[in-house]
Amino acid sequence: MNELLDWLRLQKGGVGTYTQFCQKALALRASQPEHAALARLLADLAGRFADAYGGEPLPLDVAERALNRLTRLVESLLILTRADSGKFQLAPERLDLGAVAGHVIDQLRILADEKQQKLSLEAPIHVRAMGDAALIRHALMNLIHNAIKYTPNCGAITVEVHAIGSGQAVIEVRDTGPGVPAVHRERIFDRFYRVDASRSREEGGVGLGLAIARWAIEANSGRIDLVSDGRNGSSFRVLLPVAAN
């Protein structure tokens, strides 16, 4: 992927047609073991570019967005491969979950601003948990990014951090989007599962974000649930053990 990025940066104004771009991507990945998801994504990109540009030269900014999508997919697949191998080494530490959530929100705020959404954090008290900071950030990144993606313009996303009496820390991500219909609730955390495949294609999703979020939280002795009823937006609740004093 780095080779493709280097090649893209050398281009001036365009990278040929969509077909040439995808062929270049495949050629540069030829030395790597093939993965069905990567092939699927390239085919999806080719279809999108064909619809939008036909045989016209592919603008550089469009190719760059496509490359970013490819990069995110490869990173996700690497995480899942490490998870499946059972060799992932956690680095647990004492975390202020409000601060962790705030950091993720700061990174994603530009995306919410583009859609004129209200993205807010409610963390009235310090809640601390033991966990791998990188994995928990990754899980929250996926949850909040999904909320931004599926919430309409001028909507709201709220991230709330608190603790409950059973000795658990809670992070809840709520949005004012369309919600998740009941028929999809059982499979929402499955790999490559997409509630609205046509919309996911338009938005650039491949159905891995929630699967990775669930693995990341469970690896830290926690759990993640969809707790909304599917009618009034979505609400995902993360539970983690509170750190001992």
N, C-alpha and C positions, 0 to 999 in steps of 0.2 A: 504493500500500500504506500509505503514511503517513496518507492520508485515512481508510482503513478502520480503522487503529489509533486515530486520533483519535475516530472515531465510536464504536468499541467502548468506549473509556474513558468516554464520556458515558452509557453505558447503566447501568441500575440493576437488577441481579439477573438479567437475561436479555436476549436479543436477538431474541425472537420464535421462530418455528420454524426448523428447519434450512433449509427452502426459502427463507424470508425472508432468512436470513443469507447464503446463497449468492447470492441475487438481488442483495443489497446489494453483495457482493464484486464481482460481475460489472458492476454499474452503475458502481461507482467505478473500475473498470479499463477502462470502455468507451472512454475517450479514448486508451488505449494500444493499440499493435498487438497483435492477438490472438496467442496462442501456444498451440499444440496441447497442450503439457504442462500449462499452467495450466488449460485447459478440462478436461483429463483429471483433474487433481487435484480441481477443484471437483466434478466428477461423482462422484469417489471419496468425497469428504467428504459429499456429499449422501446417498450410499448408506449410509455408516457412521452418519450421524445418523438416517436413516430407520429403520435396524435398531434403534438404541438408544433413540430418543425418539419415533418416529412423528410425530404432530402436536403433541406436547407442546412447551411453550416450551423453547428451548435454553439451558441454564445458561451463565452468563457465563464460568465457568472453562473449559468445553468450547469455547466460541467462541474464547477467548483461545488455547488450544492449537492450534485449527485455524488461527487467524491466524498463529501462530508458524510453523506448517508451511508455509503459503502464503509467508510472508516468506523462509524458507529456500529454497524452490523458486525464487522470483524471483531471489534472490541467486545461486543456482547457475546459473540460466539466463544471468544477466548475465555471469558469469565465462566461461561457455562461448561466449557471443556474442563477447566480447572476444578469446577464444582463436582462434575461427574467423576473425576479421577480420584476424589477423596483425599487429595494431597494439598488442598488449600490450607495454608497456615494463617490462622487468625492472629491478630496483634491487639488483644483486648486492652483497653485503658478506661479510666474513669472519664465519662463524657458529660458535659452539660448539654442536654438535648435541645434546649432552647437556642443555645449558641450554634449548635450543628445545623438546626433547621434554619436559623437566620442566615448562616453562610450560604446555604443552598438557595434560599430565596433571593439573596443578593445576586447570585450568579444568573438566576433565571428571570429577574425582574424586567430586563430589557424585552424579553419575549411577551410578557404580560403588558408592558407599556405599549408595544406595537399594536395590541388588540384593545387598548384602553380598558384593560381589566384592573380591578382592585385586587392586589395580592398582599395579604396581610398575615402577620404572625401574632398569635395570642399566647404568651408565655408569662403569666403573672408571677410565677414562682420558679426558683431554680429546681430543675428535676434532673437528677444524675443517674446514669446507668453505666454498667460495664459493657463495653462492646468494641468491635473493630471500627474505628472512625471512618475509614475509607468505605467499608461495605455499607454502613448505615447511611452515609452521605449518598452513596450510589442509589440505594433504595429510595431515599427521599427525593433525589433528583428525578428518578423515573416517575414516581407518584405525582410530583408537582408538575413536571413537564407534561404528563398526560392530562392533568387537570387544565392546564393552560391550553393545550391543543384542542380539547373537546368542549371547552367553555366558549360560548359565543362572545363576540365583541361587547365590551361594556359589562361583562359579567364579573363575578367575584370568586376568588379562591382564598380560603382561609386555612391556615395551618395552626392547630392548637396543640400545645404541649402542657400536660398536667400529670398528676399521679392519682392512683386510686388506692383504696384501703387494703387491697390484697397484696400490696407490695410490688405493684407493677407501674411502670412508666407508660404513658400513653402519648402517641403522636397521631393526630387525626387530620387528614387532608380532605376538606370539603369544597365542593364547587357548585356552581349554578348551571352546569351543563345539562345535557339531555338525560343523564342517568344511564344505568345499565338495565335493560329489560330482564325480567325474571328468567326468560328462556336461556340467557347467556351466563347467568350468575355462577353456575356450577363449573364452567370452563374458563372463566375470566383470567385465571392464573396459569392456564396451560400455555406451553410454548407454541408460538406462531399462531395462536388463536386471536382473531380480530372480530370484534362485535360487528363492525361495519367495514367490510373489506374494501368497498369502493372509496369510502372516506379515508380509510387508513392509507390506501394507495395514494390518494391526493395529498395527504398530509405527510407522507413519508414513513409511516409506521410499518413494522414487520411483525409485530406481535410478540416481542421478547421482553419488553420493559417490565411488565407485571410479574412475569416468571422469574426474572432476575431479582426483582424486589422481594419476592417471597423467599427465594433461596437465601438472599443476603440477611434477611431478618431471622429466618429460622436457624441459620448458621450461628447467630448470636443468641440462641435460646429464646427467641421471641416468636411471635406469630403476627400475621397480617390478615385482616378480614375486610370484605366489602360489607358495610353495615347499613347502607341506605336501601330504600324500598324501590328504587328504580323510577320514581315519579318526580322527585324533587332534587335533581342533581345526583352526584355521586359522593360517597363518603367512605374513605378507606381508613381503617384504624390499625395502628401498629402498637403492639404491646411488647415491652421489654422489661426484664427484671431490674428493679431499682438497685442501684449500687449501695452496698453496706456503708454505713458511716465509719 
